[in-house]
Amino acid sequence: MHLTPVAQVGAAACTVFLLCANAMAIALEDSRHNDCGDPFVNAYGPFDYRTATAAQRNIVEEHHFTPDVEALRHGITAKLGGELDYTLRAFPNHHRALLSLIRLGERDRKAKTAGSEFTVECYLQRAVAFRPNDMTVRRLRGIYYSMQGRYQAAVDDFNEVLKHEPDNANAHYNLGLAYFNLKNYDLAAKEARTAQSLGFALPGLRQMLQKAGKWNP
């Protein structure tokens, strides 16, 4: 699965994750009761990635979150999990690093990747606790929950995004996919139509509803 590195999570990446959720379901150990540590304590920072200076970002990204790390090819000073851990301690809401970590956990079929301190879910929980108003983090957690088959938790996160960003076509679409997997086809169709009206072009959800006989033209 190819994901183009972008500064924010693009529609295509999110959609691919959710469309493949059933096929790629991973039996990960339950991390909900693990100690996720304090996201507000770190030797460097921690900084809000959205407002950090270029200098603050570069110190970490030039040595730990390099293009090779983002693409999950290899680490620089540690294992991939260690590089992402270092990055997410300095910037708990580093969107691209969180996405890379989700992909790493999926690839390795691990809740806690080699070299990391916490589970994938913990890093997402830390990011939400660190900056509750960061809706990209909420979308990422919703995607992760959908990948794990925890669709109601995904619905909750996507609805939270839409409270703040009601015209977010990507969130509407992914919410529709979560509703589809909960077999709430009416709401899934509603979200698909809303996403389409907002310019979301990918037809996957509509096609899924059509195949299930739940799409009325």
Z-matrix of the N, CA and C atoms (Angstrom, degrees):
N
C 1 1.459
C 2 1.516 1 109.08
N 3 1.317 2 116.26 1 123.98
C 4 1.451 3 120.44 2 -176.85
C 5 1.517 4 109.74 3 -100.47
N 6 1.326 5 117.18 4 130.65
C 7 1.457 6 122.24 5 176.31
C 8 1.517 7 108.66 6 -123.52
N 9 1.302 8 117.28 7 125.18
C 10 1.451 9 120.62 8 179.73
C 11 1.514 10 109.76 9 -76.78
N 12 1.351 11 119.96 10 125.73
C 13 1.458 12 121.02 11 177.91
C 14 1.514 13 110.32 12 -63.72
N 15 1.315 14 117.10 13 126.59
C 16 1.452 15 122.15 14 178.54
C 17 1.509 16 108.77 15 -138.80
N 18 1.332 17 115.90 16 161.55
C 19 1.456 18 119.94 17 -177.33
C 20 1.512 19 111.71 18 -68.54
N 21 1.321 20 117.49 19 -28.66
C 22 1.453 21 119.90 20 175.13
C 23 1.519 22 108.07 21 -129.29
N 24 1.319 23 116.44 22 163.76
C 25 1.450 24 119.20 23 -176.25
C 26 1.514 25 108.39 24 -71.07
N 27 1.303 26 117.62 25 119.03
C 28 1.458 27 121.85 26 -176.63
C 29 1.506 28 112.08 27 -82.74
N 30 1.306 29 114.74 28 162.51
C 31 1.459 30 120.21 29 -177.96
C 32 1.512 31 111.78 30 -60.72
N 33 1.318 32 116.73 31 -41.13
C 34 1.462 33 118.98 32 -176.35
C 35 1.511 34 111.60 33 -63.96
N 36 1.333 35 117.42 34 -42.69
C 37 1.463 36 120.41 35 -179.12
C 38 1.512 37 110.86 36 -62.12
N 39 1.339 38 116.48 37 -46.34
C 40 1.453 39 119.91 38 -178.82
C 41 1.518 40 110.40 39 -62.34
N 42 1.326 41 116.14 40 -41.76
C 43 1.450 42 120.24 41 -176.22
C 44 1.508 43 111.33 42 -66.54
N 45 1.323 44 117.23 43 -43.43
C 46 1.457 45 120.47 44 179.15
C 47 1.515 46 110.44 45 -58.70
N 48 1.330 47 116.70 46 -42.33
C 49 1.455 48 119.25 47 179.48
C 50 1.523 49 110.87 48 -58.86
N 51 1.340 50 116.41 49 -46.10
C 52 1.445 51 118.84 50 -173.77
C 53 1.518 52 112.14 51 -76.20
N 54 1.307 53 118.37 52 -37.42
C 55 1.451 54 120.60 53 178.86
C 56 1.525 55 110.77 54 -62.79
N 57 1.309 56 116.69 55 -29.35
C 58 1.466 57 121.00 56 -178.73
C 59 1.518 58 112.74 57 -94.83
N 60 1.328 59 117.22 58 4.83
C 61 1.463 60 119.41 59 -171.21
C 62 1.524 61 112.13 60 -58.42
N 63 1.335 62 117.29 61 -46.24
C 64 1.463 63 118.98 62 -177.54
C 65 1.522 64 111.35 63 -65.11
N 66 1.312 65 116.36 64 -43.26
C 67 1.466 66 120.14 65 -176.00
C 68 1.508 67 112.08 66 -69.68
N 69 1.340 68 116.72 67 -27.97
C 70 1.453 69 119.66 68 -173.94
C 71 1.521 70 112.45 69 -108.66
N 72 1.337 71 117.57 70 19.82
C 73 1.463 72 119.52 71 -178.70
C 74 1.523 73 109.72 72 -56.47
N 75 1.325 74 115.45 73 132.32
C 76 1.461 75 120.95 74 -175.26
C 77 1.529 76 109.11 75 -117.01
N 78 1.314 77 116.77 76 133.21
C 79 1.462 78 120.44 77 179.09
C 80 1.522 79 108.76 78 -82.47
N 81 1.323 80 115.59 79 81.62
C 82 1.456 81 120.26 80 -179.43
C 83 1.528 82 109.62 81 -90.45
N 84 1.328 83 115.01 82 148.09
C 85 1.451 84 118.92 83 176.97
C 86 1.524 85 110.00 84 -66.30
N 87 1.336 86 115.52 85 150.85
C 88 1.461 87 121.20 86 -175.97
C 89 1.516 88 109.24 87 -71.34
N 90 1.362 89 115.03 88 122.05
C 91 1.461 90 119.43 89 -177.93
C 92 1.522 91 111.90 90 -108.48
N 93 1.314 92 117.45 91 6.71
C 94 1.458 93 118.84 92 -172.50
C 95 1.519 94 112.90 93 -67.80
N 96 1.319 95 117.01 94 -20.70
C 97 1.458 96 118.72 95 -176.92
C 98 1.530 97 112.02 96 -105.80
N 99 1.298 98 117.68 97 6.95
C 100 1.456 99 120.28 98 179.10
C 101 1.519 100 111.06 99 -74.77
N 102 1.321 101 116.30 100 156.31
C 103 1.451 102 121.87 101 174.73
C 104 1.521 103 108.01 102 -80.27
N 105 1.309 104 116.43 103 116.32
C 106 1.459 105 120.92 104 -176.96
C 107 1.521 106 112.99 105 -94.45
N 108 1.320 107 118.62 106 5.88
C 109 1.451 108 120.17 107 177.31
C 110 1.524 109 112.96 108 71.54
N 111 1.319 110 115.60 109 -178.94
C 112 1.463 111 122.80 110 -177.67
C 113 1.519 112 109.08 111 -103.31
N 114 1.335 113 119.24 112 111.00
C 115 1.465 114 120.66 113 -177.94
C 116 1.516 115 113.86 114 -70.24
N 117 1.331 116 117.09 115 -10.05
C 118 1.460 117 120.18 116 -177.99
C 119 1.529 118 113.00 117 -92.47
N 120 1.320 119 116.84 118 1.53
C 121 1.461 120 120.91 119 -177.24
C 122 1.527 121 109.35 120 -120.82
N 123 1.328 122 116.63 121 123.43
C 124 1.455 123 121.90 122 175.61
C 125 1.518 124 108.53 123 -163.90
N 126 1.324 125 116.62 124 153.43
C 127 1.471 126 120.04 125 -179.87
C 128 1.526 127 111.50 126 -64.39
N 129 1.336 128 116.82 127 -32.84
C 130 1.469 129 121.51 128 178.03
C 131 1.520 130 107.95 129 -120.21
N 132 1.348 131 115.43 130 115.76
C 133 1.456 132 118.90 131 -175.18
C 134 1.528 133 110.92 132 82.44
N 135 1.341 134 117.00 133 -135.08
C 136 1.465 135 126.78 134 -2.35
C 137 1.527 136 112.10 135 -75.45
N 138 1.329 137 115.20 136 153.73
C 139 1.452 138 122.38 137 -177.25
C 140 1.528 139 110.44 138 -118.19
N 141 1.323 140 115.01 139 149.62
C 142 1.460 141 121.25 140 170.45
C 143 1.524 142 106.97 141 -74.38
N 144 1.317 143 117.14 142 117.62
C 145 1.456 144 119.87 143 -174.64
C 146 1.525 145 112.25 144 -61.66
N 147 1.317 146 117.10 145 -28.98
C 148 1.466 147 120.51 146 -177.81
C 149 1.519 148 112.30 147 -67.53
N 150 1.324 149 117.13 148 -28.31
C 151 1.470 150 120.53 149 -174.72
C 152 1.523 151 112.91 150 -117.54
N 153 1.319 152 117.35 151 1.75
C 154 1.467 153 120.20 152 -179.83
C 155 1.527 154 110.34 153 -65.06
N 156 1.315 155 115.76 154 150.72
C 157 1.456 156 120.33 155 177.71
C 158 1.525 157 110.01 156 -75.71
N 159 1.319 158 115.52 157 162.97
C 160 1.460 159 120.07 158 177.14
C 161 1.526 160 110.83 159 -59.93
N 162 1.327 161 116.73 160 -38.48
C 163 1.461 162 120.40 161 179.73
C 164 1.523 163 111.03 162 -64.75
N 165 1.332 164 116.89 163 -42.23
C 166 1.460 165 120.48 164 179.20
C 167 1.532 166 110.82 165 -63.37
N 168 1.311 167 116.79 166 -39.76
C 169 1.458 168 120.60 167 179.30
C 170 1.526 169 111.14 168 -68.78
N 171 1.309 170 116.02 169 -44.46
C 172 1.461 171 120.61 170 -173.72
C 173 1.523 172 112.57 171 -62.37
N 174 1.322 173 116.51 172 -36.49
C 175 1.468 174 119.62 173 -179.70
C 176 1.526 175 110.89 174 -55.02
N 177 1.327 176 116.05 175 -38.76
C 178 1.462 177 120.90 176 -179.17
C 179 1.521 178 111.42 177 -88.05
N 180 1.308 179 117.16 178 -45.41
C 181 1.461 180 120.07 179 -171.06
C 182 1.531 181 112.79 180 -71.84
N 183 1.302 182 117.88 181 -30.64
C 184 1.461 183 119.21 182 -179.84
C 185 1.526 184 112.66 183 -71.80
N 186 1.336 185 116.68 184 -21.67
C 187 1.461 186 119.99 185 -175.23
C 188 1.534 187 114.02 186 -117.04
N 189 1.333 188 116.80 187 -17.67
C 190 1.460 189 118.87 188 -174.76
C 191 1.523 190 113.93 189 -129.57
N 192 1.319 191 117.74 190 -42.53
C 193 1.466 192 119.29 191 179.76
C 194 1.524 193 109.08 192 -107.29
N 195 1.309 194 115.10 193 67.78
C 196 1.453 195 122.17 194 -178.94
C 197 1.528 196 109.67 195 -84.54
N 198 1.335 197 118.49 196 170.23
C 199 1.465 198 119.72 197 175.51
C 200 1.524 199 113.27 198 -55.98
N 201 1.345 200 117.54 199 -35.24
C 202 1.459 201 119.68 200 178.14
C 203 1.524 202 111.93 201 -66.42
N 204 1.320 203 116.86 202 -36.96
C 205 1.457 204 120.21 203 177.40
C 206 1.521 205 109.65 204 -69.94
N 207 1.320 206 117.42 205 -46.10
C 208 1.461 207 120.32 206 -179.18
C 209 1.523 208 111.20 207 -58.66
N 210 1.330 209 116.56 208 -38.47
C 211 1.465 210 121.15 209 179.93
C 212 1.527 211 112.59 210 -83.67
N 213 1.337 212 117.11 211 1.74
C 214 1.473 213 123.24 212 178.10
C 215 1.520 214 112.66 213 62.64
N 216 1.342 215 116.40 214 34.33
C 217 1.462 216 119.70 215 176.44
C 218 1.525 217 111.23 216 -83.41
N 219 1.340 218 117.71 217 -54.32
C 220 1.464 219 120.78 218 177.67
C 221 1.520 220 109.09 219 -166.97
N 222 1.333 221 114.97 220 157.39
C 223 1.453 222 120.35 221 175.50
C 224 1.516 223 111.58 222 -80.43
N 225 1.327 224 116.02 223 172.26
C 226 1.460 225 121.85 224 -179.84
C 227 1.529 226 109.97 225 -106.31
N 228 1.310 227 116.38 226 -54.53
C 229 1.465 228 120.82 227 -179.25
C 230 1.525 229 112.11 228 -110.81
N 231 1.332 230 117.59 229 -7.25
C 232 1.465 231 121.96 230 -177.21
C 233 1.521 232 108.36 231 -157.28
N 234 1.328 233 116.26 232 -178.68
C 235 1.452 234 120.28 233 172.75
C 236 1.518 235 109.10 234 -64.08
N 237 1.339 236 116.07 235 162.30
C 238 1.459 237 119.91 236 -178.12
C 239 1.528 238 111.57 237 -54.38
N 240 1.326 239 116.80 238 -43.59
C 241 1.457 240 119.42 239 178.96
C 242 1.512 241 112.51 240 -61.16
N 243 1.321 242 116.73 241 -36.12
C 244 1.460 243 120.64 242 178.28
C 245 1.516 244 112.27 243 -68.87
N 246 1.320 245 116.88 244 -39.78
C 247 1.471 246 120.45 245 177.86
C 248 1.533 247 110.52 246 -63.86
N 249 1.325 248 115.74 247 -42.97
C 250 1.460 249 119.26 248 -179.94
C 251 1.528 250 111.03 249 -69.77
N 252 1.325 251 116.33 250 -35.65
C 253 1.466 252 119.82 251 175.70
C 254 1.523 253 110.43 252 -60.63
N 255 1.337 254 116.94 253 -46.61
C 256 1.467 255 120.57 254 179.99
C 257 1.526 256 109.68 255 -59.45
N 258 1.315 257 116.23 256 -44.69
C 259 1.464 258 120.90 257 -178.62
C 260 1.522 259 111.05 258 -63.02
N 261 1.328 260 116.51 259 -43.59
C 262 1.462 261 120.44 260 -174.61
C 263 1.524 262 112.94 261 -81.08
N 264 1.307 263 117.58 262 -12.30
C 265 1.466 264 119.17 263 169.36
C 266 1.527 265 109.80 264 -77.38
N 267 1.328 266 116.18 265 -39.49
C 268 1.465 267 119.99 266 179.33
C 269 1.519 268 111.73 267 -74.86
N 270 1.346 269 116.36 268 -35.96
C 271 1.473 270 122.50 269 -179.25
C 272 1.532 271 107.60 270 -133.98
N 273 1.325 272 118.41 271 83.80
C 274 1.472 273 119.48 272 -175.91
C 275 1.522 274 114.07 273 -56.84
N 276 1.339 275 117.02 274 -27.03
C 277 1.465 276 119.91 275 -179.57
C 278 1.525 277 111.76 276 -107.46
N 279 1.316 278 117.09 277 35.81
C 280 1.464 279 121.41 278 175.73
C 281 1.538 280 107.07 279 -73.55
N 282 1.329 281 116.56 280 104.16
C 283 1.464 282 121.24 281 -170.37
C 284 1.520 283 112.94 282 -59.64
N 285 1.303 284 117.06 283 -47.40
C 286 1.465 285 120.38 284 -176.30
C 287 1.528 286 111.18 285 -68.44
N 288 1.327 287 116.98 286 -36.14
C 289 1.466 288 119.65 287 178.12
C 290 1.531 289 110.27 288 -67.73
N 291 1.324 290 117.47 289 -38.57
C 292 1.460 291 120.36 290 176.38
C 293 1.524 292 110.77 291 -63.00
N 294 1.319 293 116.45 292 -42.86
C 295 1.461 294 119.79 293 178.52
C 296 1.523 295 110.70 294 -62.85
N 297 1.326 296 116.66 295 -42.48
C 298 1.463 297 119.72 296 177.78
C 299 1.525 298 111.32 297 -62.06
N 300 1.318 299 116.60 298 -39.11
C 301 1.462 300 120.18 299 179.65
C 302 1.527 301 110.70 300 -65.92
N 303 1.331 302 117.12 301 -41.22
C 304 1.463 303 120.44 302 176.59
C 305 1.521 304 109.89 303 -58.85
N 306 1.321 305 116.18 304 -44.63
C 307 1.468 306 120.76 305 179.78
C 308 1.533 307 111.35 306 -65.24
N 309 1.333 308 116.22 307 -38.22
C 310 1.465 309 119.82 308 179.28
C 311 1.525 310 110.91 309 -64.98
N 312 1.324 311 116.55 310 -44.21
C 313 1.457 312 119.76 311 177.48
C 314 1.513 313 111.98 312 -61.30
N 315 1.330 314 115.78 313 -39.86
C 316 1.458 315 120.18 314 177.91
C 317 1.525 316 110.65 315 -65.44
N 318 1.326 317 115.83 316 -45.86
C 319 1.458 318 120.29 317 -178.05
C 320 1.526 319 112.07 318 -62.11
N 321 1.338 320 115.51 319 -44.93
C 322 1.463 321 120.42 320 -176.76
C 323 1.526 322 113.22 321 -88.00
N 324 1.334 323 116.41 322 -5.40
C 325 1.461 324 122.01 323 -178.24
C 326 1.523 325 111.40 324 54.90
N 327 1.315 326 114.16 325 48.12
C 328 1.458 327 121.09 326 -178.98
C 329 1.528 328 109.89 327 -131.31
N 330 1.330 329 115.51 328 139.55
C 331 1.461 330 119.23 329 171.84
C 332 1.524 331 109.93 330 -75.13
N 333 1.341 332 115.66 331 -32.49
C 334 1.465 333 121.73 332 178.52
C 335 1.517 334 107.34 333 -123.39
N 336 1.318 335 116.38 334 111.30
C 337 1.459 336 120.11 335 -174.50
C 338 1.523 337 111.19 336 -78.41
N 339 1.322 338 116.57 337 155.60
C 340 1.462 339 121.95 338 -178.09
C 341 1.520 340 110.42 339 -59.18
N 342 1.328 341 116.18 340 127.01
C 343 1.454 342 121.79 341 178.36
C 344 1.510 343 114.66 342 94.98
N 345 1.319 344 117.80 343 -12.98
C 346 1.465 345 120.37 344 -178.82
C 347 1.525 346 110.42 345 -91.37
N 348 1.313 347 115.74 346 156.32
C 349 1.460 348 121.57 347 -178.36
C 350 1.527 349 111.83 348 -85.60
N 351 1.339 350 115.48 349 -33.72
C 352 1.459 351 120.80 350 -173.20
C 353 1.528 352 110.52 351 -123.65
N 354 1.318 353 115.63 352 172.79
C 355 1.462 354 120.40 353 173.77
C 356 1.529 355 109.47 354 -74.69
N 357 1.332 356 114.95 355 164.41
C 358 1.467 357 120.00 356 176.45
C 359 1.529 358 109.51 357 -58.04
N 360 1.312 359 116.28 358 -44.86
C 361 1.466 360 119.24 359 -179.34
C 362 1.521 361 111.22 360 -61.51
N 363 1.334 362 116.66 361 -37.81
C 364 1.465 363 119.39 362 179.17
C 365 1.529 364 111.61 363 -60.22
N 366 1.323 365 117.18 364 -43.03
C 367 1.465 366 118.58 365 -179.85
C 368 1.521 367 110.76 366 -62.83
N 369 1.320 368 117.10 367 -35.44
C 370 1.462 369 120.05 368 176.85
C 371 1.528 370 110.81 369 -69.38
N 372 1.334 371 116.77 370 -40.67
C 373 1.466 372 120.21 371 177.23
C 374 1.530 373 110.71 372 -63.43
N 375 1.318 374 116.25 373 -40.86
C 376 1.459 375 120.67 374 178.52
C 377 1.534 376 110.57 375 -62.15
N 378 1.321 377 115.76 376 -41.16
C 379 1.468 378 119.61 377 -179.15
C 380 1.522 379 111.03 378 -64.94
N 381 1.333 380 117.02 379 -41.17
C 382 1.463 381 120.35 380 178.47
C 383 1.522 382 110.52 381 -65.79
N 384 1.333 383 116.78 382 -42.61
C 385 1.461 384 120.06 383 178.98
C 386 1.529 385 111.28 384 -64.97
N 387 1.328 386 116.37 385 -36.71
C 388 1.458 387 121.34 386 -177.83
C 389 1.525 388 111.69 387 -67.81
N 390 1.327 389 116.65 388 -44.80
C 391 1.465 390 120.62 389 -179.97
C 392 1.531 391 109.22 390 -139.82
N 393 1.336 392 116.97 391 84.62
C 394 1.473 393 120.39 392 -178.45
C 395 1.525 394 113.64 393 -60.67
N 396 1.320 395 117.26 394 -20.28
C 397 1.473 396 120.16 395 -178.42
C 398 1.521 397 113.18 396 -89.29
N 399 1.315 398 117.83 397 5.26
C 400 1.464 399 121.36 398 179.86
C 401 1.527 400 108.20 399 -89.76
N 402 1.324 401 115.49 400 101.02
C 403 1.452 402 119.82 401 -174.38
C 404 1.525 403 113.14 402 -75.11
N 405 1.320 404 118.47 403 -21.44
C 406 1.464 405 119.44 404 174.50
C 407 1.524 406 110.08 405 -65.29
N 408 1.313 407 117.27 406 -38.07
C 409 1.466 408 120.69 407 176.03
C 410 1.520 409 110.34 408 -62.22
N 411 1.337 410 116.47 409 -41.69
C 412 1.460 411 119.93 410 178.84
C 413 1.528 412 110.82 411 -62.41
N 414 1.318 413 116.91 412 -40.48
C 415 1.467 414 119.83 413 178.42
C 416 1.522 415 110.84 414 -63.75
N 417 1.323 416 115.49 415 -42.58
C 418 1.461 417 119.40 416 178.87
C 419 1.525 418 111.07 417 -61.42
N 420 1.326 419 116.59 418 -42.17
C 421 1.462 420 118.52 419 179.48
C 422 1.524 421 110.50 420 -66.89
N 423 1.332 422 116.36 421 -36.69
C 424 1.454 423 119.52 422 175.80
C 425 1.515 424 111.82 423 -61.34
N 426 1.319 425 116.72 424 -41.27
C 427 1.462 426 121.18 425 177.46
C 428 1.525 427 110.11 426 -62.65
N 429 1.324 428 115.63 427 -46.02
C 430 1.466 429 119.62 428 179.70
C 431 1.528 430 110.62 429 -59.50
N 432 1.349 431 116.97 430 -46.30
C 433 1.458 432 119.58 431 179.90
C 434 1.531 433 111.09 432 -60.73
N 435 1.321 434 117.07 433 -40.02
C 436 1.459 435 119.92 434 178.60
C 437 1.522 436 110.94 435 -63.37
N 438 1.328 437 115.96 436 -40.89
C 439 1.462 438 119.67 437 178.62
C 440 1.522 439 111.44 438 -61.14
N 441 1.324 440 116.72 439 -30.41
C 442 1.461 441 121.28 440 -179.83
C 443 1.524 442 112.74 441 -89.33
N 444 1.324 443 117.00 442 2.98
C 445 1.453 444 120.19 443 -178.80
C 446 1.508 445 113.87 444 77.50
N 447 1.316 446 117.86 445 13.99
C 448 1.468 447 122.44 446 179.69
C 449 1.528 448 107.90 447 -97.30
N 450 1.329 449 114.04 448 70.08
C 451 1.458 450 120.03 449 -167.45
C 452 1.529 451 113.24 450 -70.53
N 453 1.322 452 117.68 451 -34.15
C 454 1.466 453 117.79 452 179.23
C 455 1.526 454 110.86 453 -66.30
N 456 1.334 455 117.34 454 -39.14
C 457 1.462 456 120.05 455 175.70
C 458 1.523 457 110.19 456 -63.15
N 459 1.331 458 117.03 457 -37.41
C 460 1.463 459 120.53 458 176.74
C 461 1.515 460 110.69 459 -64.12
N 462 1.335 461 117.28 460 -43.51
C 463 1.469 462 121.54 461 177.68
C 464 1.525 463 110.07 462 -56.45
N 465 1.318 464 116.70 463 -44.07
C 466 1.465 465 120.25 464 -179.21
C 467 1.525 466 111.03 465 -61.07
N 468 1.321 467 117.24 466 -42.72
C 469 1.461 468 119.60 467 -179.43
C 470 1.525 469 111.52 468 -68.92
N 471 1.330 470 117.85 469 -44.29
C 472 1.460 471 119.37 470 -179.52
C 473 1.528 472 111.30 471 -65.53
N 474 1.327 473 117.54 472 -36.22
C 475 1.469 474 119.41 473 176.40
C 476 1.517 475 111.43 474 -66.18
N 477 1.330 476 116.95 475 -34.91
C 478 1.461 477 119.93 476 176.11
C 479 1.521 478 110.51 477 -63.87
N 480 1.328 479 116.82 478 -41.96
C 481 1.465 480 120.30 479 176.13
C 482 1.514 481 110.06 480 -57.55
N 483 1.326 482 117.07 481 -45.33
C 484 1.462 483 120.86 482 -174.28
C 485 1.529 484 112.82 483 -72.01
N 486 1.323 485 117.93 484 -20.41
C 487 1.468 486 119.87 485 172.00
C 488 1.522 487 110.52 486 -62.35
N 489 1.319 488 115.56 487 -35.83
C 490 1.462 489 121.32 488 -177.24
C 491 1.528 490 112.59 489 -95.98
N 492 1.321 491 116.06 490 -28.45
C 493 1.465 492 120.91 491 -176.59
C 494 1.529 493 108.90 492 -132.11
N 495 1.330 494 117.38 493 72.14
C 496 1.471 495 120.12 494 -172.70
C 497 1.524 496 114.24 495 -63.43
N 498 1.315 497 117.91 496 -19.23
C 499 1.464 498 120.71 497 179.79
C 500 1.526 499 112.61 498 -101.50
N 501 1.309 500 117.07 499 20.19
C 502 1.459 501 120.97 500 179.69
C 503 1.532 502 108.90 501 -80.54
N 504 1.333 503 115.41 502 99.35
C 505 1.462 504 120.51 503 -175.40
C 506 1.520 505 112.06 504 -61.67
N 507 1.327 506 115.78 505 -38.05
C 508 1.469 507 119.96 506 -179.36
C 509 1.523 508 111.08 507 -62.52
N 510 1.323 509 117.23 508 -43.32
C 511 1.464 510 120.82 509 179.78
C 512 1.518 511 110.57 510 -65.63
N 513 1.344 512 117.92 511 -40.32
C 514 1.467 513 120.27 512 176.98
C 515 1.527 514 110.44 513 -60.18
N 516 1.314 515 116.07 514 -44.39
C 517 1.459 516 120.39 515 -177.92
C 518 1.525 517 111.66 516 -64.15
N 519 1.321 518 116.21 517 -47.24
C 520 1.461 519 120.01 518 -179.55
C 521 1.522 520 111.76 519 -68.11
N 522 1.334 521 116.70 520 -32.57
C 523 1.458 522 119.87 521 173.64
C 524 1.524 523 109.71 522 -63.70
N 525 1.333 524 116.09 523 -41.42
C 526 1.455 525 119.20 524 177.14
C 527 1.516 526 112.83 525 -60.83
N 528 1.326 527 116.70 526 -39.60
C 529 1.462 528 120.11 527 177.56
C 530 1.531 529 111.35 528 -63.78
N 531 1.327 530 115.97 529 -39.73
C 532 1.471 531 119.16 530 178.06
C 533 1.526 532 110.18 531 -65.14
N 534 1.338 533 116.86 532 -43.21
C 535 1.468 534 119.54 533 177.29
C 536 1.531 535 110.97 534 -61.12
N 537 1.330 536 116.42 535 -39.91
C 538 1.459 537 119.74 536 179.10
C 539 1.528 538 110.38 537 -58.43
N 540 1.315 539 116.45 538 -44.26
C 541 1.458 540 119.90 539 -179.18
C 542 1.522 541 112.46 540 -69.91
N 543 1.324 542 117.01 541 -20.31
C 544 1.467 543 121.16 542 173.20
C 545 1.522 544 111.37 543 -87.60
N 546 1.351 545 115.63 544 1.71
C 547 1.467 546 123.36 545 -179.16
C 548 1.527 547 112.60 546 65.24
N 549 1.316 548 115.80 547 24.34
C 550 1.469 549 120.76 548 173.52
C 551 1.529 550 106.28 549 -95.44
N 552 1.330 551 114.67 550 79.05
C 553 1.460 552 120.16 551 -168.78
C 554 1.529 553 112.63 552 -71.03
N 555 1.317 554 117.67 553 -32.35
C 556 1.470 555 119.29 554 179.42
C 557 1.527 556 111.19 555 -62.98
N 558 1.323 557 115.61 556 -46.14
C 559 1.463 558 118.79 557 178.96
C 560 1.523 559 110.91 558 -69.39
N 561 1.324 560 117.03 559 -34.62
C 562 1.462 561 120.00 560 177.06
C 563 1.522 562 110.36 561 -61.67
N 564 1.322 563 117.04 562 -44.45
C 565 1.462 564 120.88 563 179.03
C 566 1.524 565 111.06 564 -65.03
N 567 1.327 566 116.23 565 -39.54
C 568 1.467 567 119.98 566 178.14
C 569 1.521 568 110.75 567 -60.06
N 570 1.328 569 117.16 568 -44.82
C 571 1.458 570 120.53 569 -179.20
C 572 1.532 571 110.99 570 -69.04
N 573 1.315 572 116.79 571 -35.93
C 574 1.465 573 119.81 572 177.53
C 575 1.521 574 110.69 573 -62.39
N 576 1.326 575 116.88 574 -43.05
C 577 1.462 576 120.24 575 179.49
C 578 1.531 577 111.22 576 -67.17
N 579 1.322 578 116.23 577 -39.17
C 580 1.467 579 119.39 578 178.43
C 581 1.516 580 110.78 579 -64.06
N 582 1.336 581 116.41 580 -44.94
C 583 1.465 582 120.13 581 179.10
C 584 1.518 583 110.52 582 -61.07
N 585 1.336 584 116.25 583 -41.70
C 586 1.465 585 120.23 584 179.55
C 587 1.523 586 110.81 585 -64.07
N 588 1.323 587 117.44 586 -40.77
C 589 1.468 588 120.86 587 -179.78
C 590 1.522 589 111.73 588 -66.86
N 591 1.335 590 116.43 589 -23.86
C 592 1.463 591 121.32 590 179.18
C 593 1.525 592 112.31 591 -91.44
N 594 1.331 593 116.33 592 4.03
C 595 1.459 594 119.99 593 174.09
C 596 1.508 595 115.56 594 100.45
N 597 1.342 596 117.97 595 8.37
C 598 1.456 597 119.71 596 178.93
C 599 1.518 598 108.11 597 -76.98
N 600 1.320 599 116.75 598 116.90
C 601 1.461 600 120.69 599 -167.34
C 602 1.527 601 114.59 600 -90.70
N 603 1.329 602 118.70 601 -22.84
C 604 1.466 603 119.58 602 -174.22
C 605 1.530 604 110.89 603 -66.24
N 606 1.331 605 117.44 604 131.95
C 607 1.468 606 121.22 605 -172.81
C 608 1.523 607 115.05 606 -94.20
N 609 1.320 608 118.27 607 5.55
C 610 1.454 609 120.54 608 -171.05
C 611 1.514 610 114.83 609 -54.98
N 612 1.325 611 117.86 610 -47.80
C 613 1.458 612 120.63 611 -177.44
C 614 1.524 613 110.46 612 -64.69
N 615 1.318 614 117.45 613 -43.94
C 616 1.459 615 119.99 614 178.09
C 617 1.532 616 110.93 615 -59.05
N 618 1.324 617 116.29 616 -42.42
C 619 1.460 618 120.13 617 179.74
C 620 1.523 619 111.49 618 -64.63
N 621 1.341 620 116.41 619 -38.23
C 622 1.461 621 120.05 620 176.94
C 623 1.523 622 110.89 621 -62.48
N 624 1.341 623 116.02 622 -42.48
C 625 1.466 624 120.40 623 179.52
C 626 1.527 625 110.54 624 -66.94
N 627 1.325 626 116.51 625 -40.12
C 628 1.465 627 120.13 626 178.44
C 629 1.519 628 110.69 627 -62.01
N 630 1.327 629 116.58 628 -44.07
C 631 1.463 630 121.03 629 -179.16
C 632 1.533 631 110.72 630 -63.45
N 633 1.346 632 115.69 631 -33.43
C 634 1.466 633 119.94 632 179.55
C 635 1.533 634 111.74 633 -83.07
N 636 1.325 635 116.78 634 -2.46
C 637 1.461 636 120.79 635 -178.32
C 638 1.514 637 113.38 636 71.99
N 639 1.344 638 116.08 637 29.64
C 640 1.458 639 121.35 638 -174.89
C 641 1.519 640 112.65 639 -118.44
N 642 1.320 641 116.92 640 16.69
C 643 1.474 642 120.31 641 -178.71
C 644 1.522 643 109.55 642 -116.03
N 645 1.312 644 116.23 643 120.02
C 646 1.460 645 120.92 644 178.22
C 647 1.526 646 108.87 645 -105.24
N 648 1.329 647 117.86 646 119.07
C 649 1.468 648 120.77 647 -178.33
C 650 1.525 649 111.58 648 -58.97
